[in-house]
């Protein structure tokens, strides 16, 4: 901290004296005069009269009184007077020896002749602005106007499918659950993969000590993007290649998302108010069994394994009136319906903006309120952002930004113990037995208002007995997170030379990020089946955390003026520092006597506390050189240092180079310019990095280990990582820009290849004989990502007087290859087949991409139990040779098909019977075992992308957007769980087609309670995940301003958006857009699906 | 400007160095006696620490490794969730991926001992108050704890990596191969012999004397190691040393179960030698609670099989000739260690040892059982165990002398008479052969030490002595009724040891799976 400020002070001292104390001390000089209007000669009241110095900085000022008179104490007679008044032309007069100024001002209502202004659009990247057409790296910018009227809580949702190479998948449909974003695939295997988010040039990172154990809160739910209101955003630029992201050095390896917020604009004060209402509905998922169908299934499932009536005599399924709980087990409850609802969003947003010559301002405030599609979910957000820019003089500018966000998120409680472990309310609803009621019922079947929970003495198997009532859990248990985030940023910009002649600009900022979170949860006893000793009983958890990050940046940009204007050069150097600290504490207790927080009387389970601080610094130099504005060379060198690494590895170097040749500007191609408006090549190369999450890894640390016999114990808790280095990604990007017919059709093509070295691996297992389970981090391998992206825009390619059409399209693909990986990690990931139902093998091979699925081949169901070809019963579980002939044993009897034949003990784990699942015996040895496991597909799509047209007719515009993925496989775990007929969990109606008796011709096996191998990981549950989603259809009508003028209203816009309109897919699950898990696995576990929404909105501007 | 940058860079490296607030880094540790003591305490703490609410504790392992495969234990039903890995072990279907093959918690204790033994001598230099004498007595504790851990490992896995260097940084080679059983046992014996030289007699308080390693603890463990290693004379010598300790004394038995309450409920009794000190707040003995039961859950996850309660296989229902050696209603251990009331009603017999406070008996000799709400300490060794170890060592040699056999009878009667006060002492004349006495000792050990993590190792010693699993099979056969595969597996000597955990096989390229579990020989 101290040294941080020292650096800032140092720079200030170097620069500030010149401007602050450089004035000549003047005598007491008084200037006075009267200001009149030239047209009618009346005196003007309130005219501003200012004394300005050579850099236009105001040194003193005054305002005319009732008589149009002013008096001003002058500082220096060398200065000038500036006289300005709204509606009149500003005048500047020299002072010299003159002391009386009677000035007549002329108003500016006269017509201005047509003026053509030509300016190069500039792109600003962290204080370094270069003309957009000279950008030589792979990036894509999107203006938020494009999704105006769309209802999103975070901007990443709106970006989905918009940017080639940016893959965004929602974590779930729960409010505030965030998304996972990947730019050009995963560069890291289990380091951080989320791109760096930069807001107005300042990295925006959540600063919570990652070491801290948040008890039952799911880290994924930390959606930091929630603290940026999408309405405040002007545009977003995605930096995709390392040549561009190298400027962010050690944090840029995953790409960078640069967000620019809206600023004030010169002009009168504008007030704008927007309101949007959204109704949300969950799409229809699997149809589950009714209570009656369920109990019938259960009785069969219990009976089948041993053909025993005793086994199937379970009182909960018997409809026996003598059973004391009979009324509670004779229902038909639709649990999914009971936990879902129509969700809604109310979103208010108000801004005030404006500005004059010297100052610009914009203040925005938003209130957002969402009720989820699952009961018990509610999210409130209050956000505010203020932007103030003040130009002290033409050369000195201060900018202050301030943003505040408060989020209050009521989430569903997620339990940590089996069988409810990590299940969402919806997940529980799909499993919960439907013959049980929501509310408990008395002996005559009258419902009480108490939620029913299965009694402790029930004989049911634990997977149902302890599965909670999801309605009770959603209603009674609480899981709340409140967070406050405040980000003030102060900036200063000073031109050391006259900007009109040559730019030499010093800029700096100091940015603070203050984050406070408070999470609390409570699980009341009314929800839990279990004894008082259970640690789930009245369990409370509370966690407080706070973090502070201070970032500074001091930079110099120099644009030398060349006499030969063919050359242009921009040089830039910057020094950045970050220092932060966070602390967190939490308490978990259970067995609380009453509802309450964790601090009241109960059994203490754990007290957690942590504190961490970190620092990092970056030094960077850049240049941008253009010759004739068509040969462009860019270079960056950044050196980063961080407290995360030990001596010798503290610093990393991150260079980047890119070239651009705008070929279409060559005189040679002058003739083709008519139709080929742009043809440019952009090769680039760069290195960017990634760092581990944790601090202090390079120390062997000793910490508290409880106590024994009242003596405190301390143990070594971490192995010192002497070898840990930055993960570095070097990437090549080859880009082509194409524009036709005056850029009416624009193509942007990129081809890239990335190599990530020293892959950071978290928690790499160690032999446990070391006394440790894992090394916190290890650099463990090399990985390649290769891919391509196409972006296409057609700007108003159809255009009549009142009507125009735009069209955009993007398509991308990437292939990931593991080049080298530590043996231990490979061995760990590549587990042996565990001979259990429901498990798929993950296999990672050097030279292959990950995401491959391996399992058995499912061939349907054995129709008959006995092999009796004479009566046509051939479809029975017998072993066959490669030709399909049945193998006979020494007695001439067909040998049965078995599971896991053991040659030593000459016995098998299981003998298949009629109605059992039939798997392909690939090696024809009569035994289904690990040798029959084959490749079933890959979870990575062949291509993905999005497209959509925009139609405009007069003041009405219509925006459509589609996104798609093609060629990926998904393992439908939700369906597997709903069709396995193995436990007490409820099943989908598909199991009504199950095999029941000899000869049944079906592909659904028989029900077997805790028995058999009917749901081995096979292609039965591996589905094609290709889809085409009509993501939204949005109408926007702005009332013609002519009609509004008489009401003094600037604008009125109406919006209507339908989100997630339709999905074309063969996938049988609720939503084919499933995020990736570890090793690019793609398991659909029935998270809350994306809803279908309808949004209506209005914006009024005054 | 350039000068400034250079200056800046110099100080950068310092600026980029932060140390944690809540932890101490190695360079700043090992400065004084208190820090050394704290790491030594961590060696003990390793036995009592419970993560995952008791799912992965050391005590779980002591019970699983020492009892689960024996005839003492079957599944209970009172568990919130049946632990399938335990069920698989009872079915003799032990896979290297079974959670209870995981020996990490033991090696974590070993690593703490290694760390202590490596760094503690250095503290002599920086702390003037830390004397050589203090250092050596603390080293004796660490050596003993390490030896005890390896002793558990060598009994359970037979061949294990023997590691004495602490794990400090990521440049070390952690791929340590297995040492032979002989090597490990020799190291254990050598360490314990070193510890004997400087172990303390007395720590001042009862809790410390029971909860920490004293000279008698060292001698007891050494006796147990000698017994396992078939060095019977050495074992007897060690046991005699322990029996001479004036601070140790059998708790007297009464019909109403005072012995039970003193030894297992209150804990730290006069006969306790080494007892892990759990408490009711933060260091709960969840294992005993969940596996054996509490007042919340009378029936724990494990229970006692019916054939142990009555019938030919029951040590409480055993006939010598025509006389009962142990009469069901007379032996107080029968009613004290197993809840007979619950068993008679439900047909499942809960374990009462460690789960109970006291059993009371009314005039009609009806027992009533009261269970504890809190958790119990865990006895590693007590005097009764040492007496019966000596008895076993005396009769184990091929041709024991009559004198030795009489002394064995005398020792057996010590514990037998305590729990059968109304019976007459067992008479050697009823036990004709050496084999009979040997079996009697085994039975008496079962009656006395059931559920204390001893039975399986008792059975293993016999199997090792005769190099055949036949004796084990006779004891556990009723448990394996109908489980042909399990029975077949248990007929192989090598199958009596656990497989090396799969995680270590995967992570340690120098580790070879134990013979019975080696993929290439057992499966197709």
Interface residues (C-beta under 8 A of the other chain):
Chain A: X3 X7 X10 X417 X418 X419 X462 X466 X530 X531 X532 X533 X534 X535 X575 X604 X609 X610 X611 X612 X613 X614 X615 X616 X617 X619 X641 X642 X643 X647 X650 X695 X696 X699 X700 X701 X702 X703 X704 X705 X706 X707 X708 X709 X711 X712 X713 X714 X715 X716 X717 X719 X720 X721 X722 X723 X724 X765 X766 X767 X768 X769 X770 X771 X772 X773 X775 X778 X823 X824 X827 X828 X832 X834 X901 X902 X903 X904 X905 X907 X925 X927 X929
Chain B: X4 X5 X8 X11 X12 X13 X15 X16 X17 X18 X19 X20 X21 X22 X23 X24 X25 X26 X27 X29 X35 X37 X38 X39 X41 X42 X44 X45 X48 X49 X53 X80 X81 X82 X97 X102 X103 X104 X107 X108 X109 X110 X111 X112 X114 X115 X160 X161 X163 X166 X167 X168 X169 X170 X171 X174 X175 X176 X207 X208 X211 X212 X277 X281 X282 X283 X289 X294 X296 X297 X485 X488 X501 X502 X503 X504 X506 X507 X508 X509 X511 X521 X522 X523 X524
